[in-house]
Amino acid sequence: MSNVILTGASVFIYLNNKLYGPAQSISYTIDSQDQEIYGVDAFYPQEIAPSRGSVTGSISGLRVRNSGGLVALGLRMPAASPLSGNYVSIRIRDRSTGEDIIFIQQARITNEQNQVAAKGTYKLSFSFKGIMAIQSSDRK
């Protein structure tokens, strides 16, 4: 029987090209939003055509004390100016090889969830929606 050694995270998560240390996990879905093309009086589609694609996901982690949260990091808009929302870039990089697994150049944070225990950790997670995702296979 072989021994298993657990190590630290195998990826780095960067927000606006800065390492986002409080992150503990990320999940994302790339949706090409293909559309069916129907002919005249056709009941079944004749082809499937690409349409606008998007990427959605969420990042979960901890909220660091005295950090000011996502607003202070410039990732979320202040409540006083809701129309001045920021785009953020999200990059997931392999820790050992330095390869970019995914790079989302423009994303918006759509919501933020906070979970606070009386005698525990302050957990912060947020969801995002991005315009385009560049994966490592796209860079060839």
VONUNU-229563 format. One line per field, with one value per residue: residue number from 1; residue in three letters; x, y, z of N, C-alpha, C, O in turn. Coordinates in steps of 0.05 Angstrom, whole numbers, plus 5000, padded with zeros to 4 digits. Atoms other than C-alpha are relative to their C-alpha. Layout:
N
pos	[NUM,...] .
code	[ala,...] .
n.u	[X,...] .
n.v	[Y,...] .
n.w	[Z,...] .
ca.u	[X,...] .
ca.v	[Y,...] .
ca.w	[Z,...] .
c.u	[X,...] .
c.v	[Y,...] .
c.w	[Z,...] .
o.u	[X,...] .
o.v	[Y,...] .
o.w	[Z,...] .
This chain:
140
pos	[1,2,3,4,5,6,7,8,9,10,11,12,13,14,15,16,17,18,19,20,21,22,23,24,25,26,27,28,29,30,31,32,33,34,35,36,37,38,39,40,41,42,43,44,45,46,47,48,49,50,51,52,53,54,55,56,57,58,59,60,61,62,63,64,65,66,67,68,69,70,71,72,73,74,75,76,77,78,79,80,81,82,83,84,85,86,87,88,89,90,91,92,93,94,95,96,97,98,99,100,101,102,103,104,105,106,107,108,109,110,111,112,113,114,115,116,117,118,119,120,121,122,123,124,125,126,127,128,129,130,131,132,133,134,135,136,137,138,139,140] .
code	[met,ser,asn,val,ile,leu,thr,gly,ala,ser,val,phe,ile,tyr,leu,asn,asn,lys,leu,tyr,gly,pro,ala,gln,ser,ile,ser,tyr,thr,ile,asp,ser,gln,asp,gln,glu,ile,tyr,gly,val,asp,ala,phe,tyr,pro,gln,glu,ile,ala,pro,ser,arg,gly,ser,val,thr,gly,ser,ile,ser,gly,leu,arg,val,arg,asn,ser,gly,gly,leu,val,ala,leu,gly,leu,arg,met,pro,ala,ala,ser,pro,leu,ser,gly,asn,tyr,val,ser,ile,arg,ile,arg,asp,arg,ser,thr,gly,glu,asp,ile,ile,phe,ile,gln,gln,ala,arg,ile,thr,asn,glu,gln,asn,gln,val,ala,ala,lys,gly,thr,tyr,lys,leu,ser,phe,ser,phe,lys,gly,ile,met,ala,ile,gln,ser,ser,asp,arg,lys] .
n.u	[5017,4984,5007,5009,4992,5016,4985,5017,5016,4986,5004,5002,5022,4993,5022,4987,4971,4989,5006,5022,4993,5022,5017,4997,5010,5012,5014,5009,5013,4998,5024,4998,5027,5007,5028,5010,5009,5022,5008,5028,5019,4985,5005,4974,4979,4983,4972,4996,4981,4990,5011,4983,4992,4995,4990,5011,4988,4998,4975,5006,4977,5002,4997,4978,5007,4991,4994,5020,5016,4997,5001,4974,4982,5007,5012,5029,5006,5011,5029,5007,4999,5005,4997,4972,4989,4974,4993,4976,4989,4997,4980,4993,4974,4989,4979,4974,4990,5004,5019,5026,5021,5021,4996,5025,4990,5020,5022,5013,5010,5029,5011,4981,5012,4985,5010,4984,5007,4994,4973,4988,4988,5017,4998,5009,5000,5014,5005,4992,5007,4979,5006,4985,4980,4978,4989,4972,5000,5004,4975,4980] .
n.v	[4976,4976,4978,4976,4976,4977,4975,4976,4996,5005,4977,4973,4984,4971,4981,4975,5006,5002,5025,4998,5019,5012,5019,5028,5017,4986,5017,4984,5014,4986,5006,4988,4991,5006,4997,5017,4986,5015,4992,4992,5021,5024,5007,5006,4982,5010,4997,4985,4978,4987,4974,4986,5017,4987,5017,4993,5016,4988,5003,5001,4998,4987,4971,4993,4977,4973,4999,4983,5017,4998,4972,4988,5011,4990,5022,4996,4971,4989,4996,4973,4996,5027,5001,4999,5027,5006,5026,5012,5022,5024,5018,5023,5009,5025,4992,5013,4995,4972,4998,4989,5019,4984,4972,4985,4972,4982,5013,4983,5015,4997,5000,5005,5014,4999,5018,4994,5016,4985,5008,5015,4984,4983,5011,4982,5011,4982,5010,4982,5006,4989,4997,5019,5015,5011,5023,5006,5011,4978,4984,5014] .
n.w	[5000,5002,4982,5013,4986,5008,5002,5002,5024,5025,5018,4989,5011,5001,5006,5009,5001,4973,4987,4981,4980,4985,5016,4994,5023,5022,5020,5023,5022,5026,5015,5026,5006,5027,5006,5021,5023,5013,5027,5003,4993,4990,4972,4988,5009,5021,4991,4975,5006,4977,4994,4980,4978,4974,4979,4973,4980,4973,4984,4971,4983,4974,4999,4982,4983,5007,5028,5014,5018,5029,5008,4995,5019,5027,5015,5000,4999,4975,4999,5007,5029,5011,5029,5008,4995,5011,5011,4988,5014,4983,5011,4985,5009,4988,4982,5006,5027,5008,5023,4995,5005,5012,4997,5007,5001,4989,4985,4980,4977,5001,4973,4979,4977,4976,4980,4976,4976,4976,4991,5022,5021,5017,5027,5021,5027,5019,5027,5021,5028,5017,5028,5016,4985,5016,4986,5008,5027,5019,5003,5017] .
ca.u	[5000,5028,5030,4993,5022,4975,5004,4979,4937,4955,4931,4938,4879,4894,4843,4865,4935,4943,4946,4880,4905,4839,4810,4799,4761,4736,4685,4666,4624,4640,4576,4580,4504,4496,4430,4389,4376,4310,4289,4222,4167,4220,4203,4275,4336,4380,4444,4471,4506,4553,4528,4553,4592,4601,4634,4601,4627,4642,4702,4698,4745,4756,4748,4811,4804,4812,4815,4753,4725,4715,4699,4766,4802,4768,4732,4661,4629,4614,4542,4544,4559,4524,4531,4606,4617,4685,4708,4758,4805,4808,4867,4877,4949,4979,5025,5079,5082,5060,5010,4948,4890,4838,4842,4778,4797,4732,4685,4636,4620,4546,4534,4570,4554,4578,4574,4596,4597,4596,4659,4687,4713,4684,4671,4664,4644,4623,4596,4620,4601,4654,4654,4707,4750,4818,4839,4909,4891,4872,4943,4976] .
ca.v	[5000,5067,5127,5190,5257,5316,5382,5453,5480,5458,5523,5597,5643,5714,5770,5832,5800,5797,5732,5723,5687,5677,5634,5561,5536,5557,5527,5551,5532,5552,5557,5566,5578,5543,5554,5507,5531,5510,5510,5534,5490,5443,5408,5387,5432,5426,5450,5478,5545,5578,5640,5686,5648,5663,5635,5634,5609,5622,5630,5610,5626,5666,5739,5767,5815,5889,5875,5915,5857,5857,5932,5951,5905,5940,5877,5900,5968,6012,6018,6093,6085,6022,6040,6045,5970,5943,5888,5841,5791,5720,5675,5604,5582,5513,5519,5470,5484,5558,5542,5584,5536,5590,5665,5707,5777,5811,5787,5820,5797,5784,5768,5759,5710,5718,5666,5683,5636,5664,5625,5606,5632,5686,5653,5695,5670,5706,5690,5718,5722,5731,5750,5704,5649,5632,5562,5533,5496,5563,5590,5541] .
ca.w	[5000,4981,5026,5006,5024,5024,5001,4995,4939,4869,4838,4850,4840,4817,4817,4777,4770,4846,4885,4922,4984,5021,4965,4983,4922,4855,4808,4739,4679,4607,4567,4492,4489,4423,4388,4345,4274,4244,4172,4146,4176,4206,4271,4285,4282,4221,4254,4318,4312,4361,4396,4451,4503,4576,4637,4706,4771,4844,4890,4963,5018,5081,5097,5127,5185,5171,5096,5078,5038,4964,4960,4990,4942,4883,4863,4879,4871,4932,4953,4942,4867,4842,4769,4770,4773,4760,4714,4745,4714,4741,4729,4753,4748,4761,4820,4797,4722,4720,4665,4661,4668,4653,4644,4645,4622,4640,4694,4741,4811,4811,4884,4950,5006,5077,5131,5201,5261,5331,5349,5282,5217,5172,5105,5042,4974,4912,4843,4778,4705,4652,4580,4552,4580,4551,4570,4565,4501,4468,4475,4426] .
c.u	[5018,4990,4991,5008,4983,5017,4981,4985,5017,4996,5002,4977,5008,4975,5014,5031,5013,4991,4978,5003,4977,4983,5007,4990,4988,4986,4990,4988,5004,4977,5002,4973,4993,4970,4993,4990,4979,4995,4971,4983,5014,4994,5026,5020,5017,5030,5000,5023,5011,4988,5019,5006,5005,5012,4988,5013,4999,5027,4992,5026,4994,5001,5021,4993,5013,5007,4981,4983,5005,4999,5028,5021,4995,4987,4969,4995,4990,4970,4991,5000,4995,5004,5029,5014,5026,5000,5025,5010,5005,5018,5005,5025,5009,5024,5027,5010,4998,4982,4974,4979,4976,5006,4975,5008,4981,4978,4989,4991,4971,4987,5022,4985,5019,4988,5019,4989,5008,5029,5014,5012,4979,5005,4988,5002,4985,4998,5009,4989,5020,4992,5013,5021,5021,5012,5028,5002,4996,5026,5020,5004] .
c.v	[5025,5022,5024,5024,5023,5025,5023,5001,4995,5022,5026,5014,5030,5016,5027,4997,5001,4974,5004,4978,4987,4979,4971,4982,5018,4980,5019,4983,5018,4992,5014,5010,4996,5001,4982,5018,4983,5010,5008,4975,4974,4997,4996,5020,4987,5002,5014,5020,5012,5027,5013,4981,5015,4979,5010,4982,5014,4994,5001,5002,5013,5030,5007,5025,5026,5002,5018,4984,5006,5029,5013,4990,5010,4980,5004,5030,5009,5004,5028,5005,4973,4998,5000,4973,4995,4973,4990,4978,4977,4981,4977,4989,4975,5007,4988,5007,5029,5004,5013,4979,5014,5029,5014,5030,5020,4984,5020,4982,5006,4999,4991,4987,5001,4981,5003,4983,5016,4994,4984,5019,5016,4990,5020,4985,5019,4986,5020,4991,5013,4999,4978,4986,4989,4977,4994,4989,5022,5015,4986,5015] .
c.w	[5000,5019,4983,5017,4990,5000,4999,4973,4975,4980,5015,4986,5002,4992,4993,5002,5028,5012,5020,5021,5015,4986,5009,4978,4979,4983,4978,4979,4975,4983,4973,4990,4971,4996,4977,4977,4986,4972,5000,5005,5009,5030,5015,4990,4979,5007,5027,4995,5026,5004,5020,5023,5025,5019,5027,5020,5027,5013,5029,5015,5027,4997,5020,5016,4990,4970,4985,4981,4971,4990,5003,4981,4971,4983,4998,5003,5027,4998,4991,4969,4986,4970,4990,5005,4985,4985,5015,4981,5020,4986,5019,4988,5015,5017,4992,4972,4992,4977,5008,4993,4987,5007,4990,5001,5012,5013,5020,5023,5002,5028,5020,5023,5023,5020,5024,5023,5024,5011,4978,4980,4984,4972,4980,4974,4982,4973,4980,4973,4982,4971,4983,5017,4981,5016,4989,4972,4979,4994,4982,4974] .
o.u	[5037,4967,5002,5003,4983,5033,4957,4984,5040,5007,4998,4972,5014,4960,5029,5045,5037,4968,4981,4993,4978,4967,5030,4999,4980,4995,4982,4994,4997,4973,5004,4972,4983,4954,5009,4977,4985,4998,4957,4987,5003,4994,5027,5019,5022,5046,4980,5045,4996,4980,5042,4988,5009,5011,4989,5021,4986,5039,4978,5047,4972,5012,5019,4980,5035,5023,4988,4965,5026,5012,5037,5040,5010,4986,4957,5011,4976,4959,4969,4987,5014,5007,5034,5037,5030,4985,5042,4995,5012,5014,5010,5026,5006,5043,5048,5035,5012,4978,4964,4977,4965,5017,4969,5013,4989,4963,5002,4983,4962,4967,5042,4964,5043,4964,5043,4966,5028,5043,5021,5020,4956,5026,4966,5022,4968,5015,5009,4981,5024,4974,5000,5034,5015,5022,5037,5021,5002,5027,5043,5020] .
o.v	[5027,5023,5029,5025,5029,5030,5020,4981,5001,5020,5027,5009,5040,5008,5038,5016,5005,4966,5021,4956,4963,4966,4964,4959,5041,4957,5041,4959,5042,4968,5038,5024,5013,4996,4978,5038,4960,5034,5006,4955,4952,5016,5003,5028,4963,4987,5026,5012,5015,5041,5006,4968,5040,4955,5034,4959,5034,4973,5019,4993,5011,5040,4999,5043,5025,5020,5028,4996,5016,5035,5027,5004,5003,4983,4993,5044,4993,5008,5032,5024,4961,4975,4998,4972,5004,4955,5006,4966,4982,4974,4981,4982,4974,5021,5002,5010,5037,5026,5007,4971,5005,5035,5013,5041,5039,4969,5039,4959,5028,5012,4980,4996,4995,4980,4999,4983,5031,5012,4960,5041,5009,4994,5031,4973,5034,4969,5044,4968,5038,4985,4965,4998,4977,4981,5006,4994,5017,5030,4996,5006] .
o.w	[5016,5027,4962,5041,4966,5019,5001,4959,4974,4958,5040,4963,5023,4974,5010,5010,5029,5010,5038,5017,5022,4998,5013,4976,4984,4979,4983,4977,4976,4978,4971,4970,4957,5014,4958,4982,4979,4966,5020,4992,5007,5045,5039,4967,4979,4996,5036,4988,5045,4985,5023,5034,5024,5014,5032,5014,5031,5006,5038,5006,5037,4977,5044,5005,4980,4963,4963,4968,4964,4969,4985,4974,4953,4959,4980,5016,5041,4976,4981,4960,4976,4960,4966,5014,4963,4993,5022,4966,5042,4962,5043,4965,5040,5007,4994,4969,4973,4967,5030,4970,4967,5028,4966,5023,5025,5000,5028,5019,5006,5032,5012,5031,5020,5024,5023,5029,5024,5020,4982,4987,4984,4961,4984,4967,4991,4966,4985,4970,4985,4963,4967,5033,4960,5038,4969,4958,4956,4974,4981,4958] .
